[in-house]
């Protein structure tokens, strides 16, 4: 029985931690371009040069977190339902 309460407490701590991260910083780095906004290439001499713009983040280098996206959907539904 104590292991179940410990598991619930750990899950609650993780959930509240993620919710606080989404509230403080709703945007994270793009996973595809690592927050750079474009792909990196190397030329024939091996020097790094700028590639094409990232299609996933459209060159911004940021993405909205899943938790913040869900919060925005719920808030929009609530706002439109109470008009």
Phi and psi in radians as a Rosetta constraint file:
Dihedral C 1 N 2 CA 2 C 2 CIRCULARHARMONIC -1.144 0.35
Dihedral N 2 CA 2 C 2 N 3 CIRCULARHARMONIC -0.472 0.35
Dihedral C 2 N 3 CA 3 C 3 CIRCULARHARMONIC -1.213 0.35
Dihedral N 3 CA 3 C 3 N 4 CIRCULARHARMONIC -0.548 0.35
Dihedral C 3 N 4 CA 4 C 4 CIRCULARHARMONIC -1.207 0.35
Dihedral N 4 CA 4 C 4 N 5 CIRCULARHARMONIC -0.741 0.35
Dihedral C 4 N 5 CA 5 C 5 CIRCULARHARMONIC -1.184 0.35
Dihedral N 5 CA 5 C 5 N 6 CIRCULARHARMONIC -0.594 0.35
Dihedral C 5 N 6 CA 6 C 6 CIRCULARHARMONIC -1.160 0.35
Dihedral N 6 CA 6 C 6 N 7 CIRCULARHARMONIC -0.719 0.35
Dihedral C 6 N 7 CA 7 C 7 CIRCULARHARMONIC -1.139 0.35
Dihedral N 7 CA 7 C 7 N 8 CIRCULARHARMONIC -0.716 0.35
Dihedral C 7 N 8 CA 8 C 8 CIRCULARHARMONIC -1.153 0.35
Dihedral N 8 CA 8 C 8 N 9 CIRCULARHARMONIC -0.705 0.35
Dihedral C 8 N 9 CA 9 C 9 CIRCULARHARMONIC -1.128 0.35
Dihedral N 9 CA 9 C 9 N 10 CIRCULARHARMONIC -0.736 0.35
Dihedral C 9 N 10 CA 10 C 10 CIRCULARHARMONIC -1.124 0.35
Dihedral N 10 CA 10 C 10 N 11 CIRCULARHARMONIC -0.741 0.35
Dihedral C 10 N 11 CA 11 C 11 CIRCULARHARMONIC -1.111 0.35
Dihedral N 11 CA 11 C 11 N 12 CIRCULARHARMONIC -0.674 0.35
Dihedral C 11 N 12 CA 12 C 12 CIRCULARHARMONIC -1.164 0.35
Dihedral N 12 CA 12 C 12 N 13 CIRCULARHARMONIC -0.698 0.35
Dihedral C 12 N 13 CA 13 C 13 CIRCULARHARMONIC -1.137 0.35
Dihedral N 13 CA 13 C 13 N 14 CIRCULARHARMONIC -0.751 0.35
Dihedral C 13 N 14 CA 14 C 14 CIRCULARHARMONIC -1.134 0.35
Dihedral N 14 CA 14 C 14 N 15 CIRCULARHARMONIC -0.738 0.35
Dihedral C 14 N 15 CA 15 C 15 CIRCULARHARMONIC -1.128 0.35
Dihedral N 15 CA 15 C 15 N 16 CIRCULARHARMONIC -0.798 0.35
Dihedral C 15 N 16 CA 16 C 16 CIRCULARHARMONIC -1.167 0.35
Dihedral N 16 CA 16 C 16 N 17 CIRCULARHARMONIC -0.602 0.35
Dihedral C 16 N 17 CA 17 C 17 CIRCULARHARMONIC -1.126 0.35
Dihedral N 17 CA 17 C 17 N 18 CIRCULARHARMONIC -0.762 0.35
Dihedral C 17 N 18 CA 18 C 18 CIRCULARHARMONIC -1.186 0.35
Dihedral N 18 CA 18 C 18 N 19 CIRCULARHARMONIC -0.662 0.35
Dihedral C 18 N 19 CA 19 C 19 CIRCULARHARMONIC -1.116 0.35
Dihedral N 19 CA 19 C 19 N 20 CIRCULARHARMONIC -0.669 0.35
Dihedral C 19 N 20 CA 20 C 20 CIRCULARHARMONIC -1.211 0.35
Dihedral N 20 CA 20 C 20 N 21 CIRCULARHARMONIC -0.629 0.35
Dihedral C 20 N 21 CA 21 C 21 CIRCULARHARMONIC -1.126 0.35
Dihedral N 21 CA 21 C 21 N 22 CIRCULARHARMONIC -0.726 0.35
Dihedral C 21 N 22 CA 22 C 22 CIRCULARHARMONIC -1.157 0.35
Dihedral N 22 CA 22 C 22 N 23 CIRCULARHARMONIC -0.571 0.35
Dihedral C 22 N 23 CA 23 C 23 CIRCULARHARMONIC -1.298 0.35
Dihedral N 23 CA 23 C 23 N 24 CIRCULARHARMONIC -0.702 0.35
Dihedral C 23 N 24 CA 24 C 24 CIRCULARHARMONIC -1.366 0.35
Dihedral N 24 CA 24 C 24 N 25 CIRCULARHARMONIC -0.774 0.35
Dihedral C 24 N 25 CA 25 C 25 CIRCULARHARMONIC -2.282 0.35
Dihedral N 25 CA 25 C 25 N 26 CIRCULARHARMONIC 1.544 0.35
Dihedral C 25 N 26 CA 26 C 26 CIRCULARHARMONIC -1.241 0.35
Dihedral N 26 CA 26 C 26 N 27 CIRCULARHARMONIC -0.279 0.35
Dihedral C 26 N 27 CA 27 C 27 CIRCULARHARMONIC -1.980 0.35
Dihedral N 27 CA 27 C 27 N 28 CIRCULARHARMONIC 2.414 0.35
Dihedral C 27 N 28 CA 28 C 28 CIRCULARHARMONIC -2.077 0.35
Dihedral N 28 CA 28 C 28 N 29 CIRCULARHARMONIC 3.015 0.35
Dihedral C 28 N 29 CA 29 C 29 CIRCULARHARMONIC -1.177 0.35
Dihedral N 29 CA 29 C 29 N 30 CIRCULARHARMONIC 2.539 0.35
Dihedral C 29 N 30 CA 30 C 30 CIRCULARHARMONIC -1.127 0.35
Dihedral N 30 CA 30 C 30 N 31 CIRCULARHARMONIC 2.379 0.35
Dihedral C 30 N 31 CA 31 C 31 CIRCULARHARMONIC -1.324 0.35
Dihedral N 31 CA 31 C 31 N 32 CIRCULARHARMONIC -0.453 0.35
Dihedral C 31 N 32 CA 32 C 32 CIRCULARHARMONIC -1.370 0.35
Dihedral N 32 CA 32 C 32 N 33 CIRCULARHARMONIC -0.787 0.35
Dihedral C 32 N 33 CA 33 C 33 CIRCULARHARMONIC -1.851 0.35
Dihedral N 33 CA 33 C 33 N 34 CIRCULARHARMONIC 0.083 0.35
Dihedral C 33 N 34 CA 34 C 34 CIRCULARHARMONIC 1.036 0.35
Dihedral N 34 CA 34 C 34 N 35 CIRCULARHARMONIC 0.564 0.35
Dihedral C 34 N 35 CA 35 C 35 CIRCULARHARMONIC 1.458 0.35
Dihedral N 35 CA 35 C 35 N 36 CIRCULARHARMONIC 0.108 0.35
Dihedral C 35 N 36 CA 36 C 36 CIRCULARHARMONIC -1.466 0.35
Dihedral N 36 CA 36 C 36 N 37 CIRCULARHARMONIC -0.645 0.35
Dihedral C 36 N 37 CA 37 C 37 CIRCULARHARMONIC 1.736 0.35
Dihedral N 37 CA 37 C 37 N 38 CIRCULARHARMONIC -0.112 0.35
Dihedral C 37 N 38 CA 38 C 38 CIRCULARHARMONIC -2.690 0.35
Dihedral N 38 CA 38 C 38 N 39 CIRCULARHARMONIC 2.828 0.35
Dihedral C 38 N 39 CA 39 C 39 CIRCULARHARMONIC -1.429 0.35
Dihedral N 39 CA 39 C 39 N 40 CIRCULARHARMONIC 2.554 0.35
Dihedral C 39 N 40 CA 40 C 40 CIRCULARHARMONIC -1.770 0.35
Dihedral N 40 CA 40 C 40 N 41 CIRCULARHARMONIC 2.433 0.35
Dihedral C 40 N 41 CA 41 C 41 CIRCULARHARMONIC -2.190 0.35
Dihedral N 41 CA 41 C 41 N 42 CIRCULARHARMONIC 2.899 0.35
Dihedral C 41 N 42 CA 42 C 42 CIRCULARHARMONIC -2.099 0.35
Dihedral N 42 CA 42 C 42 N 43 CIRCULARHARMONIC 2.465 0.35
Dihedral C 42 N 43 CA 43 C 43 CIRCULARHARMONIC -1.472 0.35
Dihedral N 43 CA 43 C 43 N 44 CIRCULARHARMONIC -2.994 0.35
Dihedral C 43 N 44 CA 44 C 44 CIRCULARHARMONIC -1.162 0.35
Dihedral N 44 CA 44 C 44 N 45 CIRCULARHARMONIC -0.449 0.35
Dihedral C 44 N 45 CA 45 C 45 CIRCULARHARMONIC -1.496 0.35
Dihedral N 45 CA 45 C 45 N 46 CIRCULARHARMONIC -0.082 0.35
Dihedral C 45 N 46 CA 46 C 46 CIRCULARHARMONIC 1.625 0.35
Dihedral N 46 CA 46 C 46 N 47 CIRCULARHARMONIC 0.078 0.35
Dihedral C 46 N 47 CA 47 C 47 CIRCULARHARMONIC -1.381 0.35
Dihedral N 47 CA 47 C 47 N 48 CIRCULARHARMONIC 2.503 0.35
Dihedral C 47 N 48 CA 48 C 48 CIRCULARHARMONIC -1.389 0.35
Dihedral N 48 CA 48 C 48 N 49 CIRCULARHARMONIC 2.339 0.35
Dihedral C 48 N 49 CA 49 C 49 CIRCULARHARMONIC -2.369 0.35
Dihedral N 49 CA 49 C 49 N 50 CIRCULARHARMONIC 2.852 0.35
Dihedral C 49 N 50 CA 50 C 50 CIRCULARHARMONIC -1.305 0.35
Dihedral N 50 CA 50 C 50 N 51 CIRCULARHARMONIC 2.374 0.35
Dihedral C 50 N 51 CA 51 C 51 CIRCULARHARMONIC -1.796 0.35
Dihedral N 51 CA 51 C 51 N 52 CIRCULARHARMONIC -2.623 0.35
Dihedral C 51 N 52 CA 52 C 52 CIRCULARHARMONIC -1.331 0.35
Dihedral N 52 CA 52 C 52 N 53 CIRCULARHARMONIC 2.766 0.35
Dihedral C 52 N 53 CA 53 C 53 CIRCULARHARMONIC -1.159 0.35
Dihedral N 53 CA 53 C 53 N 54 CIRCULARHARMONIC 2.465 0.35
Dihedral C 53 N 54 CA 54 C 54 CIRCULARHARMONIC -1.201 0.35
Dihedral N 54 CA 54 C 54 N 55 CIRCULARHARMONIC 2.254 0.35
Dihedral C 54 N 55 CA 55 C 55 CIRCULARHARMONIC -1.394 0.35
Dihedral N 55 CA 55 C 55 N 56 CIRCULARHARMONIC -0.456 0.35
Dihedral C 55 N 56 CA 56 C 56 CIRCULARHARMONIC -1.235 0.35
Dihedral N 56 CA 56 C 56 N 57 CIRCULARHARMONIC -0.793 0.35
Dihedral C 56 N 57 CA 57 C 57 CIRCULARHARMONIC -1.799 0.35
Dihedral N 57 CA 57 C 57 N 58 CIRCULARHARMONIC 0.047 0.35
Dihedral C 57 N 58 CA 58 C 58 CIRCULARHARMONIC 1.031 0.35
Dihedral N 58 CA 58 C 58 N 59 CIRCULARHARMONIC 0.550 0.35
Dihedral C 58 N 59 CA 59 C 59 CIRCULARHARMONIC 1.508 0.35
Dihedral N 59 CA 59 C 59 N 60 CIRCULARHARMONIC 0.009 0.35
Dihedral C 59 N 60 CA 60 C 60 CIRCULARHARMONIC -1.418 0.35
Dihedral N 60 CA 60 C 60 N 61 CIRCULARHARMONIC -0.521 0.35
Dihedral C 60 N 61 CA 61 C 61 CIRCULARHARMONIC 1.467 0.35
Dihedral N 61 CA 61 C 61 N 62 CIRCULARHARMONIC 0.027 0.35
Dihedral C 61 N 62 CA 62 C 62 CIRCULARHARMONIC -2.164 0.35
Dihedral N 62 CA 62 C 62 N 63 CIRCULARHARMONIC 2.688 0.35
Dihedral C 62 N 63 CA 63 C 63 CIRCULARHARMONIC -2.376 0.35
Dihedral N 63 CA 63 C 63 N 64 CIRCULARHARMONIC 2.711 0.35
Dihedral C 63 N 64 CA 64 C 64 CIRCULARHARMONIC -1.454 0.35
Dihedral N 64 CA 64 C 64 N 65 CIRCULARHARMONIC 2.421 0.35
Dihedral C 64 N 65 CA 65 C 65 CIRCULARHARMONIC -1.227 0.35
Dihedral N 65 CA 65 C 65 N 66 CIRCULARHARMONIC 2.684 0.35
Dihedral C 65 N 66 CA 66 C 66 CIRCULARHARMONIC -1.086 0.35
Dihedral N 66 CA 66 C 66 N 67 CIRCULARHARMONIC -0.772 0.35
Dihedral C 66 N 67 CA 67 C 67 CIRCULARHARMONIC -1.107 0.35
Dihedral N 67 CA 67 C 67 N 68 CIRCULARHARMONIC -0.685 0.35
Dihedral C 67 N 68 CA 68 C 68 CIRCULARHARMONIC -1.209 0.35
Dihedral N 68 CA 68 C 68 N 69 CIRCULARHARMONIC -0.629 0.35
Dihedral C 68 N 69 CA 69 C 69 CIRCULARHARMONIC -1.116 0.35
Dihedral N 69 CA 69 C 69 N 70 CIRCULARHARMONIC -0.757 0.35
Dihedral C 69 N 70 CA 70 C 70 CIRCULARHARMONIC -1.125 0.35
Dihedral N 70 CA 70 C 70 N 71 CIRCULARHARMONIC -0.692 0.35
Dihedral C 70 N 71 CA 71 C 71 CIRCULARHARMONIC -1.099 0.35
Dihedral N 71 CA 71 C 71 N 72 CIRCULARHARMONIC -0.749 0.35
Dihedral C 71 N 72 CA 72 C 72 CIRCULARHARMONIC -1.088 0.35
Dihedral N 72 CA 72 C 72 N 73 CIRCULARHARMONIC -0.699 0.35
Dihedral C 72 N 73 CA 73 C 73 CIRCULARHARMONIC -1.111 0.35
Dihedral N 73 CA 73 C 73 N 74 CIRCULARHARMONIC -0.785 0.35
Dihedral C 73 N 74 CA 74 C 74 CIRCULARHARMONIC -1.139 0.35
Dihedral N 74 CA 74 C 74 N 75 CIRCULARHARMONIC -0.729 0.35
Dihedral C 74 N 75 CA 75 C 75 CIRCULARHARMONIC -1.146 0.35
Dihedral N 75 CA 75 C 75 N 76 CIRCULARHARMONIC -0.699 0.35
Dihedral C 75 N 76 CA 76 C 76 CIRCULARHARMONIC -1.144 0.35
Dihedral N 76 CA 76 C 76 N 77 CIRCULARHARMONIC -0.732 0.35
Dihedral C 76 N 77 CA 77 C 77 CIRCULARHARMONIC -1.114 0.35
Dihedral N 77 CA 77 C 77 N 78 CIRCULARHARMONIC -0.739 0.35
Dihedral C 77 N 78 CA 78 C 78 CIRCULARHARMONIC -1.137 0.35
Dihedral N 78 CA 78 C 78 N 79 CIRCULARHARMONIC -0.757 0.35
Dihedral C 78 N 79 CA 79 C 79 CIRCULARHARMONIC -1.120 0.35
Dihedral N 79 CA 79 C 79 N 80 CIRCULARHARMONIC -0.738 0.35
Dihedral C 79 N 80 CA 80 C 80 CIRCULARHARMONIC -1.281 0.35
Dihedral N 80 CA 80 C 80 N 81 CIRCULARHARMONIC -0.461 0.35
Dihedral C 80 N 81 CA 81 C 81 CIRCULARHARMONIC -1.418 0.35
Dihedral N 81 CA 81 C 81 N 82 CIRCULARHARMONIC -0.322 0.35
Dihedral C 81 N 82 CA 82 C 82 CIRCULARHARMONIC -1.847 0.35
Dihedral N 82 CA 82 C 82 N 83 CIRCULARHARMONIC 0.222 0.35
